[in-house]
Amino acid sequence: MRTILTVIAVATLLLTPATPALGVDPVTKTVELLNAYRAKHGVAPLSLDSEVTRTAQEWADHLHEADGFEHRPDNPYGENLYWTGSRTRAIDTVATNALNNWYSESRGYDYATEMTASNIDYSVLHFTAMVWKSSDRVGVGLKQGSNGTYVVLNFAARGNTLNQFVANVLPPVTATQQSR
């Protein structure tokens, strides 16, 4: 009887689909989703950088403490900010919502037109920062508390440089191109 139960238990384990790993931290999940969006455009993944993350986390903490929402002055990195009043939604869900929101700006982006001082489109700059080809590192700052949830992404090297958009914001690639 014991052998039969063991066989049933092993068979159950083999036939049960694997569940996602529990406890994956929100920063890792954020970087993985960000890199999935970058892959759609055929650009290299960003690596999580401790110094860039320290800067992003400091700013997320500051925004929460100040109950504010503004870009960090004199930030050496590119920066995307997101805030929601939710204090109870899982922080990784908020970060996912931020990335999805920023990426949705791509619907209005014209890949063939160079962005210059005379035609800058501020409504797409979160998206362009996410997929900027020459950026190679990212920092993630997340803070949740009494006045909501803040998501700060810092990009190095800084993107969104005028007259360099066509070379750095590539159109989506096909599924075949992505798998190469």
MODELLER restraints for C-alpha pairs under 7 A, 6 or more apart:
rsr = mdl.restraints
at = mdl.atoms
rsr.add(forms.Gaussian(group=physical.xy_distance, feature=features.Distance(at['CA:26:A'], at['CA:91:A']), mean=6.76, stdev=0.5))
rsr.add(forms.Gaussian(group=physical.xy_distance, feature=features.Distance(at['CA:26:A'], at['CA:92:A']), mean=4.65, stdev=0.5))
rsr.add(forms.Gaussian(group=physical.xy_distance, feature=features.Distance(at['CA:27:A'], at['CA:140:A']), mean=6.25, stdev=0.5))
rsr.add(forms.Gaussian(group=physical.xy_distance, feature=features.Distance(at['CA:29:A'], at['CA:92:A']), mean=6.99, stdev=0.5))
rsr.add(forms.Gaussian(group=physical.xy_distance, feature=features.Distance(at['CA:30:A'], at['CA:95:A']), mean=6.26, stdev=0.5))
rsr.add(forms.Gaussian(group=physical.xy_distance, feature=features.Distance(at['CA:30:A'], at['CA:96:A']), mean=6.55, stdev=0.5))
rsr.add(forms.Gaussian(group=physical.xy_distance, feature=features.Distance(at['CA:34:A'], at['CA:99:A']), mean=6.89, stdev=0.5))
rsr.add(forms.Gaussian(group=physical.xy_distance, feature=features.Distance(at['CA:34:A'], at['CA:130:A']), mean=6.97, stdev=0.5))
rsr.add(forms.Gaussian(group=physical.xy_distance, feature=features.Distance(at['CA:35:A'], at['CA:45:A']), mean=5.01, stdev=0.5))
rsr.add(forms.Gaussian(group=physical.xy_distance, feature=features.Distance(at['CA:35:A'], at['CA:46:A']), mean=6.43, stdev=0.5))
rsr.add(forms.Gaussian(group=physical.xy_distance, feature=features.Distance(at['CA:38:A'], at['CA:44:A']), mean=6.93, stdev=0.5))
rsr.add(forms.Gaussian(group=physical.xy_distance, feature=features.Distance(at['CA:38:A'], at['CA:45:A']), mean=6.51, stdev=0.5))
rsr.add(forms.Gaussian(group=physical.xy_distance, feature=features.Distance(at['CA:38:A'], at['CA:131:A']), mean=5.05, stdev=0.5))
rsr.add(forms.Gaussian(group=physical.xy_distance, feature=features.Distance(at['CA:39:A'], at['CA:178:A']), mean=6.58, stdev=0.5))
rsr.add(forms.Gaussian(group=physical.xy_distance, feature=features.Distance(at['CA:40:A'], at['CA:172:A']), mean=5.31, stdev=0.5))
rsr.add(forms.Gaussian(group=physical.xy_distance, feature=features.Distance(at['CA:40:A'], at['CA:173:A']), mean=5.87, stdev=0.5))
rsr.add(forms.Gaussian(group=physical.xy_distance, feature=features.Distance(at['CA:40:A'], at['CA:178:A']), mean=6.72, stdev=0.5))
rsr.add(forms.Gaussian(group=physical.xy_distance, feature=features.Distance(at['CA:41:A'], at['CA:170:A']), mean=5.65, stdev=0.5))
rsr.add(forms.Gaussian(group=physical.xy_distance, feature=features.Distance(at['CA:41:A'], at['CA:171:A']), mean=5.72, stdev=0.5))
rsr.add(forms.Gaussian(group=physical.xy_distance, feature=features.Distance(at['CA:41:A'], at['CA:172:A']), mean=4.27, stdev=0.5))
rsr.add(forms.Gaussian(group=physical.xy_distance, feature=features.Distance(at['CA:41:A'], at['CA:173:A']), mean=5.44, stdev=0.5))
rsr.add(forms.Gaussian(group=physical.xy_distance, feature=features.Distance(at['CA:42:A'], at['CA:173:A']), mean=6.14, stdev=0.5))
rsr.add(forms.Gaussian(group=physical.xy_distance, feature=features.Distance(at['CA:42:A'], at['CA:178:A']), mean=6.40, stdev=0.5))
rsr.add(forms.Gaussian(group=physical.xy_distance, feature=features.Distance(at['CA:43:A'], at['CA:133:A']), mean=5.61, stdev=0.5))
rsr.add(forms.Gaussian(group=physical.xy_distance, feature=features.Distance(at['CA:46:A'], at['CA:136:A']), mean=4.80, stdev=0.5))
rsr.add(forms.Gaussian(group=physical.xy_distance, feature=features.Distance(at['CA:46:A'], at['CA:137:A']), mean=4.81, stdev=0.5))
rsr.add(forms.Gaussian(group=physical.xy_distance, feature=features.Distance(at['CA:46:A'], at['CA:138:A']), mean=6.01, stdev=0.5))
rsr.add(forms.Gaussian(group=physical.xy_distance, feature=features.Distance(at['CA:47:A'], at['CA:136:A']), mean=6.41, stdev=0.5))
rsr.add(forms.Gaussian(group=physical.xy_distance, feature=features.Distance(at['CA:47:A'], at['CA:137:A']), mean=4.77, stdev=0.5))
rsr.add(forms.Gaussian(group=physical.xy_distance, feature=features.Distance(at['CA:47:A'], at['CA:138:A']), mean=6.10, stdev=0.5))
rsr.add(forms.Gaussian(group=physical.xy_distance, feature=features.Distance(at['CA:48:A'], at['CA:137:A']), mean=5.83, stdev=0.5))
rsr.add(forms.Gaussian(group=physical.xy_distance, feature=features.Distance(at['CA:48:A'], at['CA:138:A']), mean=5.11, stdev=0.5))
rsr.add(forms.Gaussian(group=physical.xy_distance, feature=features.Distance(at['CA:48:A'], at['CA:139:A']), mean=5.85, stdev=0.5))
rsr.add(forms.Gaussian(group=physical.xy_distance, feature=features.Distance(at['CA:49:A'], at['CA:137:A']), mean=5.85, stdev=0.5))
rsr.add(forms.Gaussian(group=physical.xy_distance, feature=features.Distance(at['CA:49:A'], at['CA:138:A']), mean=5.85, stdev=0.5))
rsr.add(forms.Gaussian(group=physical.xy_distance, feature=features.Distance(at['CA:49:A'], at['CA:139:A']), mean=5.77, stdev=0.5))
rsr.add(forms.Gaussian(group=physical.xy_distance, feature=features.Distance(at['CA:50:A'], at['CA:139:A']), mean=7.00, stdev=0.5))
rsr.add(forms.Gaussian(group=physical.xy_distance, feature=features.Distance(at['CA:52:A'], at['CA:138:A']), mean=6.28, stdev=0.5))
rsr.add(forms.Gaussian(group=physical.xy_distance, feature=features.Distance(at['CA:52:A'], at['CA:139:A']), mean=4.48, stdev=0.5))
rsr.add(forms.Gaussian(group=physical.xy_distance, feature=features.Distance(at['CA:52:A'], at['CA:154:A']), mean=6.38, stdev=0.5))
rsr.add(forms.Gaussian(group=physical.xy_distance, feature=features.Distance(at['CA:53:A'], at['CA:138:A']), mean=6.98, stdev=0.5))
rsr.add(forms.Gaussian(group=physical.xy_distance, feature=features.Distance(at['CA:53:A'], at['CA:139:A']), mean=3.54, stdev=0.5))
rsr.add(forms.Gaussian(group=physical.xy_distance, feature=features.Distance(at['CA:53:A'], at['CA:140:A']), mean=5.02, stdev=0.5))
rsr.add(forms.Gaussian(group=physical.xy_distance, feature=features.Distance(at['CA:53:A'], at['CA:141:A']), mean=6.28, stdev=0.5))
rsr.add(forms.Gaussian(group=physical.xy_distance, feature=features.Distance(at['CA:56:A'], at['CA:139:A']), mean=5.83, stdev=0.5))
rsr.add(forms.Gaussian(group=physical.xy_distance, feature=features.Distance(at['CA:56:A'], at['CA:140:A']), mean=5.59, stdev=0.5))
rsr.add(forms.Gaussian(group=physical.xy_distance, feature=features.Distance(at['CA:56:A'], at['CA:141:A']), mean=4.57, stdev=0.5))
rsr.add(forms.Gaussian(group=physical.xy_distance, feature=features.Distance(at['CA:56:A'], at['CA:152:A']), mean=5.59, stdev=0.5))
rsr.add(forms.Gaussian(group=physical.xy_distance, feature=features.Distance(at['CA:56:A'], at['CA:153:A']), mean=6.15, stdev=0.5))
rsr.add(forms.Gaussian(group=physical.xy_distance, feature=features.Distance(at['CA:56:A'], at['CA:154:A']), mean=5.85, stdev=0.5))
rsr.add(forms.Gaussian(group=physical.xy_distance, feature=features.Distance(at['CA:57:A'], at['CA:140:A']), mean=6.52, stdev=0.5))
rsr.add(forms.Gaussian(group=physical.xy_distance, feature=features.Distance(at['CA:57:A'], at['CA:141:A']), mean=3.72, stdev=0.5))
rsr.add(forms.Gaussian(group=physical.xy_distance, feature=features.Distance(at['CA:57:A'], at['CA:142:A']), mean=6.32, stdev=0.5))
rsr.add(forms.Gaussian(group=physical.xy_distance, feature=features.Distance(at['CA:59:A'], at['CA:72:A']), mean=6.89, stdev=0.5))
rsr.add(forms.Gaussian(group=physical.xy_distance, feature=features.Distance(at['CA:60:A'], at['CA:141:A']), mean=5.53, stdev=0.5))
rsr.add(forms.Gaussian(group=physical.xy_distance, feature=features.Distance(at['CA:60:A'], at['CA:142:A']), mean=6.01, stdev=0.5))
rsr.add(forms.Gaussian(group=physical.xy_distance, feature=features.Distance(at['CA:60:A'], at['CA:143:A']), mean=5.74, stdev=0.5))
rsr.add(forms.Gaussian(group=physical.xy_distance, feature=features.Distance(at['CA:60:A'], at['CA:150:A']), mean=5.91, stdev=0.5))
rsr.add(forms.Gaussian(group=physical.xy_distance, feature=features.Distance(at['CA:60:A'], at['CA:151:A']), mean=6.62, stdev=0.5))
rsr.add(forms.Gaussian(group=physical.xy_distance, feature=features.Distance(at['CA:60:A'], at['CA:152:A']), mean=5.92, stdev=0.5))
rsr.add(forms.Gaussian(group=physical.xy_distance, feature=features.Distance(at['CA:61:A'], at['CA:143:A']), mean=6.06, stdev=0.5))
rsr.add(forms.Gaussian(group=physical.xy_distance, feature=features.Distance(at['CA:63:A'], at['CA:69:A']), mean=6.06, stdev=0.5))
rsr.add(forms.Gaussian(group=physical.xy_distance, feature=features.Distance(at['CA:64:A'], at['CA:143:A']), mean=6.93, stdev=0.5))
rsr.add(forms.Gaussian(group=physical.xy_distance, feature=features.Distance(at['CA:64:A'], at['CA:147:A']), mean=6.83, stdev=0.5))
rsr.add(forms.Gaussian(group=physical.xy_distance, feature=features.Distance(at['CA:67:A'], at['CA:147:A']), mean=6.60, stdev=0.5))
rsr.add(forms.Gaussian(group=physical.xy_distance, feature=features.Distance(at['CA:77:A'], at['CA:154:A']), mean=5.63, stdev=0.5))
rsr.add(forms.Gaussian(group=physical.xy_distance, feature=features.Distance(at['CA:77:A'], at['CA:155:A']), mean=5.38, stdev=0.5))
rsr.add(forms.Gaussian(group=physical.xy_distance, feature=features.Distance(at['CA:77:A'], at['CA:156:A']), mean=5.50, stdev=0.5))
rsr.add(forms.Gaussian(group=physical.xy_distance, feature=features.Distance(at['CA:77:A'], at['CA:157:A']), mean=6.63, stdev=0.5))
rsr.add(forms.Gaussian(group=physical.xy_distance, feature=features.Distance(at['CA:77:A'], at['CA:158:A']), mean=5.03, stdev=0.5))
rsr.add(forms.Gaussian(group=physical.xy_distance, feature=features.Distance(at['CA:78:A'], at['CA:154:A']), mean=5.33, stdev=0.5))
rsr.add(forms.Gaussian(group=physical.xy_distance, feature=features.Distance(at['CA:78:A'], at['CA:155:A']), mean=4.72, stdev=0.5))
rsr.add(forms.Gaussian(group=physical.xy_distance, feature=features.Distance(at['CA:78:A'], at['CA:156:A']), mean=6.60, stdev=0.5))
rsr.add(forms.Gaussian(group=physical.xy_distance, feature=features.Distance(at['CA:78:A'], at['CA:158:A']), mean=4.46, stdev=0.5))
rsr.add(forms.Gaussian(group=physical.xy_distance, feature=features.Distance(at['CA:78:A'], at['CA:159:A']), mean=6.05, stdev=0.5))
rsr.add(forms.Gaussian(group=physical.xy_distance, feature=features.Distance(at['CA:79:A'], at['CA:152:A']), mean=6.94, stdev=0.5))
rsr.add(forms.Gaussian(group=physical.xy_distance, feature=features.Distance(at['CA:79:A'], at['CA:153:A']), mean=5.56, stdev=0.5))
rsr.add(forms.Gaussian(group=physical.xy_distance, feature=features.Distance(at['CA:79:A'], at['CA:154:A']), mean=4.48, stdev=0.5))
rsr.add(forms.Gaussian(group=physical.xy_distance, feature=features.Distance(at['CA:79:A'], at['CA:155:A']), mean=6.22, stdev=0.5))
rsr.add(forms.Gaussian(group=physical.xy_distance, feature=features.Distance(at['CA:80:A'], at['CA:126:A']), mean=5.92, stdev=0.5))
rsr.add(forms.Gaussian(group=physical.xy_distance, feature=features.Distance(at['CA:80:A'], at['CA:152:A']), mean=5.82, stdev=0.5))
rsr.add(forms.Gaussian(group=physical.xy_distance, feature=features.Distance(at['CA:80:A'], at['CA:153:A']), mean=5.14, stdev=0.5))
rsr.add(forms.Gaussian(group=physical.xy_distance, feature=features.Distance(at['CA:80:A'], at['CA:154:A']), mean=6.59, stdev=0.5))
rsr.add(forms.Gaussian(group=physical.xy_distance, feature=features.Distance(at['CA:81:A'], at['CA:151:A']), mean=5.79, stdev=0.5))
rsr.add(forms.Gaussian(group=physical.xy_distance, feature=features.Distance(at['CA:81:A'], at['CA:152:A']), mean=4.82, stdev=0.5))
rsr.add(forms.Gaussian(group=physical.xy_distance, feature=features.Distance(at['CA:81:A'], at['CA:153:A']), mean=6.64, stdev=0.5))
rsr.add(forms.Gaussian(group=physical.xy_distance, feature=features.Distance(at['CA:82:A'], at['CA:98:A']), mean=5.99, stdev=0.5))
rsr.add(forms.Gaussian(group=physical.xy_distance, feature=features.Distance(at['CA:82:A'], at['CA:150:A']), mean=5.78, stdev=0.5))
rsr.add(forms.Gaussian(group=physical.xy_distance, feature=features.Distance(at['CA:82:A'], at['CA:151:A']), mean=5.01, stdev=0.5))
rsr.add(forms.Gaussian(group=physical.xy_distance, feature=features.Distance(at['CA:82:A'], at['CA:152:A']), mean=6.61, stdev=0.5))
rsr.add(forms.Gaussian(group=physical.xy_distance, feature=features.Distance(at['CA:83:A'], at['CA:149:A']), mean=5.63, stdev=0.5))
rsr.add(forms.Gaussian(group=physical.xy_distance, feature=features.Distance(at['CA:83:A'], at['CA:150:A']), mean=4.64, stdev=0.5))
rsr.add(forms.Gaussian(group=physical.xy_distance, feature=features.Distance(at['CA:83:A'], at['CA:151:A']), mean=6.38, stdev=0.5))
rsr.add(forms.Gaussian(group=physical.xy_distance, feature=features.Distance(at['CA:84:A'], at['CA:148:A']), mean=5.64, stdev=0.5))
rsr.add(forms.Gaussian(group=physical.xy_distance, feature=features.Distance(at['CA:84:A'], at['CA:149:A']), mean=5.43, stdev=0.5))
rsr.add(forms.Gaussian(group=physical.xy_distance, feature=features.Distance(at['CA:84:A'], at['CA:150:A']), mean=6.86, stdev=0.5))
rsr.add(forms.Gaussian(group=physical.xy_distance, feature=features.Distance(at['CA:85:A'], at['CA:147:A']), mean=6.35, stdev=0.5))
rsr.add(forms.Gaussian(group=physical.xy_distance, feature=features.Distance(at['CA:85:A'], at['CA:148:A']), mean=4.11, stdev=0.5))
rsr.add(forms.Gaussian(group=physical.xy_distance, feature=features.Distance(at['CA:85:A'], at['CA:149:A']), mean=6.35, stdev=0.5))
rsr.add(forms.Gaussian(group=physical.xy_distance, feature=features.Distance(at['CA:86:A'], at['CA:148:A']), mean=4.98, stdev=0.5))
rsr.add(forms.Gaussian(group=physical.xy_distance, feature=features.Distance(at['CA:86:A'], at['CA:149:A']), mean=6.22, stdev=0.5))
rsr.add(forms.Gaussian(group=physical.xy_distance, feature=features.Distance(at['CA:87:A'], at['CA:144:A']), mean=6.26, stdev=0.5))
rsr.add(forms.Gaussian(group=physical.xy_distance, feature=features.Distance(at['CA:87:A'], at['CA:145:A']), mean=5.90, stdev=0.5))
rsr.add(forms.Gaussian(group=physical.xy_distance, feature=features.Distance(at['CA:87:A'], at['CA:146:A']), mean=6.36, stdev=0.5))
rsr.add(forms.Gaussian(group=physical.xy_distance, feature=features.Distance(at['CA:87:A'], at['CA:148:A']), mean=4.75, stdev=0.5))
rsr.add(forms.Gaussian(group=physical.xy_distance, feature=features.Distance(at['CA:87:A'], at['CA:149:A']), mean=6.16, stdev=0.5))
rsr.add(forms.Gaussian(group=physical.xy_distance, feature=features.Distance(at['CA:95:A'], at['CA:151:A']), mean=6.17, stdev=0.5))
rsr.add(forms.Gaussian(group=physical.xy_distance, feature=features.Distance(at['CA:102:A'], at['CA:126:A']), mean=5.28, stdev=0.5))
rsr.add(forms.Gaussian(group=physical.xy_distance, feature=features.Distance(at['CA:102:A'], at['CA:127:A']), mean=5.15, stdev=0.5))
rsr.add(forms.Gaussian(group=physical.xy_distance, feature=features.Distance(at['CA:103:A'], at['CA:127:A']), mean=4.90, stdev=0.5))
rsr.add(forms.Gaussian(group=physical.xy_distance, feature=features.Distance(at['CA:105:A'], at['CA:123:A']), mean=6.82, stdev=0.5))
rsr.add(forms.Gaussian(group=physical.xy_distance, feature=features.Distance(at['CA:105:A'], at['CA:124:A']), mean=5.05, stdev=0.5))
rsr.add(forms.Gaussian(group=physical.xy_distance, feature=features.Distance(at['CA:105:A'], at['CA:127:A']), mean=5.69, stdev=0.5))
rsr.add(forms.Gaussian(group=physical.xy_distance, feature=features.Distance(at['CA:106:A'], at['CA:124:A']), mean=6.53, stdev=0.5))
rsr.add(forms.Gaussian(group=physical.xy_distance, feature=features.Distance(at['CA:106:A'], at['CA:127:A']), mean=6.00, stdev=0.5))
rsr.add(forms.Gaussian(group=physical.xy_distance, feature=features.Distance(at['CA:108:A'], at['CA:124:A']), mean=6.99, stdev=0.5))
rsr.add(forms.Gaussian(group=physical.xy_distance, feature=features.Distance(at['CA:109:A'], at['CA:124:A']), mean=6.44, stdev=0.5))
rsr.add(forms.Gaussian(group=physical.xy_distance, feature=features.Distance(at['CA:111:A'], at['CA:166:A']), mean=6.30, stdev=0.5))
rsr.add(forms.Gaussian(group=physical.xy_distance, feature=features.Distance(at['CA:111:A'], at['CA:169:A']), mean=6.95, stdev=0.5))
rsr.add(forms.Gaussian(group=physical.xy_distance, feature=features.Distance(at['CA:111:A'], at['CA:170:A']), mean=6.77, stdev=0.5))
rsr.add(forms.Gaussian(group=physical.xy_distance, feature=features.Distance(at['CA:111:A'], at['CA:171:A']), mean=6.14, stdev=0.5))
rsr.add(forms.Gaussian(group=physical.xy_distance, feature=features.Distance(at['CA:112:A'], at['CA:166:A']), mean=6.51, stdev=0.5))
rsr.add(forms.Gaussian(group=physical.xy_distance, feature=features.Distance(at['CA:113:A'], at['CA:166:A']), mean=6.85, stdev=0.5))
rsr.add(forms.Gaussian(group=physical.xy_distance, feature=features.Distance(at['CA:114:A'], at['CA:163:A']), mean=5.98, stdev=0.5))
rsr.add(forms.Gaussian(group=physical.xy_distance, feature=features.Distance(at['CA:114:A'], at['CA:165:A']), mean=5.78, stdev=0.5))
rsr.add(forms.Gaussian(group=physical.xy_distance, feature=features.Distance(at['CA:114:A'], at['CA:166:A']), mean=5.51, stdev=0.5))
rsr.add(forms.Gaussian(group=physical.xy_distance, feature=features.Distance(at['CA:115:A'], at['CA:162:A']), mean=5.82, stdev=0.5))
rsr.add(forms.Gaussian(group=physical.xy_distance, feature=features.Distance(at['CA:115:A'], at['CA:163:A']), mean=5.73, stdev=0.5))
rsr.add(forms.Gaussian(group=physical.xy_distance, feature=features.Distance(at['CA:115:A'], at['CA:165:A']), mean=6.07, stdev=0.5))
rsr.add(forms.Gaussian(group=physical.xy_distance, feature=features.Distance(at['CA:116:A'], at['CA:162:A']), mean=5.12, stdev=0.5))
rsr.add(forms.Gaussian(group=physical.xy_distance, feature=features.Distance(at['CA:116:A'], at['CA:163:A']), mean=5.42, stdev=0.5))
rsr.add(forms.Gaussian(group=physical.xy_distance, feature=features.Distance(at['CA:117:A'], at['CA:162:A']), mean=6.77, stdev=0.5))
rsr.add(forms.Gaussian(group=physical.xy_distance, feature=features.Distance(at['CA:125:A'], at['CA:160:A']), mean=6.89, stdev=0.5))
rsr.add(forms.Gaussian(group=physical.xy_distance, feature=features.Distance(at['CA:128:A'], at['CA:160:A']), mean=6.63, stdev=0.5))
rsr.add(forms.Gaussian(group=physical.xy_distance, feature=features.Distance(at['CA:128:A'], at['CA:169:A']), mean=6.17, stdev=0.5))
rsr.add(forms.Gaussian(group=physical.xy_distance, feature=features.Distance(at['CA:129:A'], at['CA:159:A']), mean=5.68, stdev=0.5))
rsr.add(forms.Gaussian(group=physical.xy_distance, feature=features.Distance(at['CA:129:A'], at['CA:160:A']), mean=6.05, stdev=0.5))
rsr.add(forms.Gaussian(group=physical.xy_distance, feature=features.Distance(at['CA:131:A'], at['CA:169:A']), mean=6.20, stdev=0.5))
rsr.add(forms.Gaussian(group=physical.xy_distance, feature=features.Distance(at['CA:132:A'], at['CA:159:A']), mean=5.84, stdev=0.5))
rsr.add(forms.Gaussian(group=physical.xy_distance, feature=features.Distance(at['CA:132:A'], at['CA:168:A']), mean=5.14, stdev=0.5))
rsr.add(forms.Gaussian(group=physical.xy_distance, feature=features.Distance(at['CA:132:A'], at['CA:169:A']), mean=5.41, stdev=0.5))
rsr.add(forms.Gaussian(group=physical.xy_distance, feature=features.Distance(at['CA:133:A'], at['CA:168:A']), mean=4.61, stdev=0.5))
rsr.add(forms.Gaussian(group=physical.xy_distance, feature=features.Distance(at['CA:133:A'], at['CA:169:A']), mean=6.39, stdev=0.5))
rsr.add(forms.Gaussian(group=physical.xy_distance, feature=features.Distance(at['CA:134:A'], at['CA:157:A']), mean=6.76, stdev=0.5))
rsr.add(forms.Gaussian(group=physical.xy_distance, feature=features.Distance(at['CA:134:A'], at['CA:168:A']), mean=6.47, stdev=0.5))
rsr.add(forms.Gaussian(group=physical.xy_distance, feature=features.Distance(at['CA:135:A'], at['CA:155:A']), mean=6.40, stdev=0.5))
rsr.add(forms.Gaussian(group=physical.xy_distance, feature=features.Distance(at['CA:135:A'], at['CA:156:A']), mean=5.26, stdev=0.5))
rsr.add(forms.Gaussian(group=physical.xy_distance, feature=features.Distance(at['CA:135:A'], at['CA:157:A']), mean=4.67, stdev=0.5))
rsr.add(forms.Gaussian(group=physical.xy_distance, feature=features.Distance(at['CA:135:A'], at['CA:158:A']), mean=6.40, stdev=0.5))
rsr.add(forms.Gaussian(group=physical.xy_distance, feature=features.Distance(at['CA:135:A'], at['CA:159:A']), mean=6.42, stdev=0.5))
rsr.add(forms.Gaussian(group=physical.xy_distance, feature=features.Distance(at['CA:136:A'], at['CA:156:A']), mean=6.09, stdev=0.5))
rsr.add(forms.Gaussian(group=physical.xy_distance, feature=features.Distance(at['CA:136:A'], at['CA:157:A']), mean=6.48, stdev=0.5))
rsr.add(forms.Gaussian(group=physical.xy_distance, feature=features.Distance(at['CA:137:A'], at['CA:155:A']), mean=6.00, stdev=0.5))
rsr.add(forms.Gaussian(group=physical.xy_distance, feature=features.Distance(at['CA:137:A'], at['CA:156:A']), mean=5.04, stdev=0.5))
rsr.add(forms.Gaussian(group=physical.xy_distance, feature=features.Distance(at['CA:138:A'], at['CA:153:A']), mean=6.83, stdev=0.5))
rsr.add(forms.Gaussian(group=physical.xy_distance, feature=features.Distance(at['CA:138:A'], at['CA:154:A']), mean=5.60, stdev=0.5))
rsr.add(forms.Gaussian(group=physical.xy_distance, feature=features.Distance(at['CA:138:A'], at['CA:155:A']), mean=4.71, stdev=0.5))
rsr.add(forms.Gaussian(group=physical.xy_distance, feature=features.Distance(at['CA:138:A'], at['CA:156:A']), mean=6.14, stdev=0.5))
rsr.add(forms.Gaussian(group=physical.xy_distance, feature=features.Distance(at['CA:139:A'], at['CA:153:A']), mean=5.64, stdev=0.5))
rsr.add(forms.Gaussian(group=physical.xy_distance, feature=features.Distance(at['CA:139:A'], at['CA:154:A']), mean=4.98, stdev=0.5))
rsr.add(forms.Gaussian(group=physical.xy_distance, feature=features.Distance(at['CA:139:A'], at['CA:155:A']), mean=6.57, stdev=0.5))
rsr.add(forms.Gaussian(group=physical.xy_distance, feature=features.Distance(at['CA:140:A'], at['CA:152:A']), mean=5.85, stdev=0.5))
rsr.add(forms.Gaussian(group=physical.xy_distance, feature=features.Distance(at['CA:140:A'], at['CA:153:A']), mean=4.79, stdev=0.5))
rsr.add(forms.Gaussian(group=physical.xy_distance, feature=features.Distance(at['CA:140:A'], at['CA:154:A']), mean=6.57, stdev=0.5))
rsr.add(forms.Gaussian(group=physical.xy_distance, feature=features.Distance(at['CA:141:A'], at['CA:151:A']), mean=5.88, stdev=0.5))
rsr.add(forms.Gaussian(group=physical.xy_distance, feature=features.Distance(at['CA:141:A'], at['CA:152:A']), mean=4.85, stdev=0.5))
rsr.add(forms.Gaussian(group=physical.xy_distance, feature=features.Distance(at['CA:141:A'], at['CA:153:A']), mean=6.36, stdev=0.5))
rsr.add(forms.Gaussian(group=physical.xy_distance, feature=features.Distance(at['CA:142:A'], at['CA:150:A']), mean=5.70, stdev=0.5))
rsr.add(forms.Gaussian(group=physical.xy_distance, feature=features.Distance(at['CA:142:A'], at['CA:151:A']), mean=4.88, stdev=0.5))
rsr.add(forms.Gaussian(group=physical.xy_distance, feature=features.Distance(at['CA:142:A'], at['CA:152:A']), mean=6.44, stdev=0.5))
rsr.add(forms.Gaussian(group=physical.xy_distance, feature=features.Distance(at['CA:143:A'], at['CA:149:A']), mean=5.64, stdev=0.5))
rsr.add(forms.Gaussian(group=physical.xy_distance, feature=features.Distance(at['CA:143:A'], at['CA:150:A']), mean=5.18, stdev=0.5))
rsr.add(forms.Gaussian(group=physical.xy_distance, feature=features.Distance(at['CA:143:A'], at['CA:151:A']), mean=6.84, stdev=0.5))
rsr.add(forms.Gaussian(group=physical.xy_distance, feature=features.Distance(at['CA:144:A'], at['CA:150:A']), mean=6.36, stdev=0.5))
